[in-house]
Amino acid sequence: MSVIIELDSSGSRVRGVAGERAAPVPPKPANEGHGDVRKKIVPLVKLPAGPSATHWEGGAYLSLPQWLEGAEEGGAILLQPSDDVRELRGRIGNAALIAVDFPRIGDGRGYSHAFLLRQRLGYGGPLRALGAVTADQVFALARVGFDSFALRADQSAESALAALGTFSVPYQDAPVSGADADRAQADFDAKVRLLERTLMRIAERQGRPALASSLSAEDMVVTDAIARLGLPIDVFTLDTGRLHQETVAQIAATEQRYGLKIKVYRPDARAVAAYVAAHGADGFYESVPQRKLCCEIRKVEPLSRALAGRDAWITGQRREQAMTRGQLEEAERDEARDMAKYNPLAAWSWADVLAYAERFDVPMSALYARGYLSIGCEPCTKVVRPGEDPRAGRWWWEQEDSKECGLHTNVIAR
């Protein structure tokens, strides 16, 4: 049996005995040394030819197809990244354990599996991560509902436990009941109705409104409401050329889910080439002016093209997101572009966003399950720790008062 770290409401514990450790593997800079100021070092991991494990302490794992063909009393399921977890709806039965295989570092599909199991399918049993799971991933894995971790022979339980030490939020939230629950539900229902009325009024009053979507959870909420109500509001997005793979993949997934077309705007190739020639591909790390110039080329100029000829644009901004958005209004006037601007989620909390996503089954980026709360370009975004400002993961090397890209300036309240 390999070493298993288990987590529950009382803390963490280690079971099993570690095997002989493999010879150390020479490290290499992450992202091929592209200049990321984080300069993390990651091990070279050879991809397994098959599942990362075949047995657990109770016997052999069953694959998803094997489980669906005929569940075994007290058996265990081993999910692979390509599996569709939704096939388990109503068929988890008496599984003693569900394990999720991470064949390689950086594959975020296992996080999505955990989110679906816990949040959508209501699975409350043991959930284990195994395979290419590193100590610094344990924190994020625990946040999305994993409660045990099978370590490889080359890993130490001490490092993983140290990572778990940063897990300062409760394993499960305390339930809200009685009058408090009724008030909270009524408040949330009112916010949903207000969002729907606001979007309907925008569609009635404005000639060519559009939602500027970054595929964030907030923008997905607004997209869902537009699609549910069948409103004549266009949706567009900006592909900066430096987005996470998960963000790019969500464009097609959103189109398929809602049956709409998302117009994609990209930066001018010549402007990007000129910036790279003058400052390097990652010159934005050097100074705030260089970073804002990069944002101007990759985001602000494409936004201006996207909004040309329109009379209103809609965002998913919330006051809670950052200090710079604390006074955000639901309706503003974009003076530079001479058009109306709407922030219908301004008063929403992150809990409201998650509650809406749960109620209407809104697709969410897999990056949220990995600890991201504010998602922008890949080299400019990192995981946010509990208690930090949601925007702490954006341009983390800068001061708080500089953390805007230029998209949301030159506005006055209406």
C-alpha positions, 0 to 999 in steps of 0.5 A: 500500500502506498502512503495515503494522506487523509483529510477530514474536519478533525485534521489530517493523518497519514496511513501506509508505508512509503516505498523506496524513493526513485532517483531524483530527476533533474529539474527544469524551469517551468514554462521553458524559462519564458521569463515568468518572475515566479521561476517555479521549478517542476520535475520532469514526469514521464507520462504513465502508459496506463492508469497511475494505479490499479489497486486501492486498499480494498481491492482493484479499481474499476474504470468508469465503463466497468462501474457503469456495466455493473457496480460492485458492492463497496467497490472503488471507481478510478476516473480518468481525465477524459471521463464524463463524470455526469454519467455517474448521476444517480449511479454512484450507489454504494461506492466505497471510494472514488479516485481521480487520476492525474496522469500529468502535472497541470492537467486540470480536468481532475479538478473539474471532476471533483467539482462536479462530483461534490457540487453537481452530483452531491457525492459525499463519500471519500474522494482521492487524488492520485498520480502526478499530484505534487505537494503544492497542489494538495492545497488546491485539491483539498479546496475542491473536495478531495479528502485523501491523496495517494503519494508517489514513491518519490514524494514525502508525506511531510511536504504534502502535510506542510502544504495542507497546513495552508488549508485554513478554511473548513472542510465543509461549510456549516449549513445555514438553516431556519429564518436566516436561510429563508432570508438569504434565499429571498435575497438571492431570488431578488438579485436574480429577478433584478438581473433579469429585469435589468438585462431586459431593460437594456435590450429594450432601451439600447440599439446594439448592446453587447456583453464583453465576456472574459468567460469568467464565472460572472460573465458566464452568469450574465451569458446564461441569463441572456440566453435563458431570456432569449435577449437580443444582446450580442456576446464577444470576447477578447483573445489576447494570445496569452490566455489559459488553454482552459479559457480558450476552450470555454469559448466553443463550449459556451457556444455549444451550450447556449446555441449562440455565437461569441465574436472573438477579437484579437490584437493587431499582430504588427503591434504585438510583434513591435512590443515583443521586439522592443520589450521581449515577450514578457516585458510586462514584468519589468514595469507598470508602464510596460505592463499597461502598454501590453494590456493596451495592445492586447486588450484595450485596442481590440475592445475599442474595435469590438464596441465600434458602432454600439451604444452600450456594453455590459460587464460582469464586474462586481464591487467585491472584486477589488479595492479599485471597484468598491464604488462601482455603479450598476449603470455608468457612462463611458465617456471615452467611447460615448456609450452606456455601460452596465455592471448588473452584478455590481452588488453581487457577492462571490457566493451569489455567483456560485449559487446562480451557477448551481441553480442554472447549471452554468459551466465554469472554467476548470481554473476556479477549481484550481484556486483561481478567482480572477482569471486573465492572461496566463502569465499575469494570473496566479492562484488566490489564497483564502482571505486574499482579495479576489484580484490578488492573483492579477499582476501580483507583482504590482501595487493594489492601486495599479491593478487595472488594465485600462478596459474600465476607465473614463466612466462616470455614474449615470 
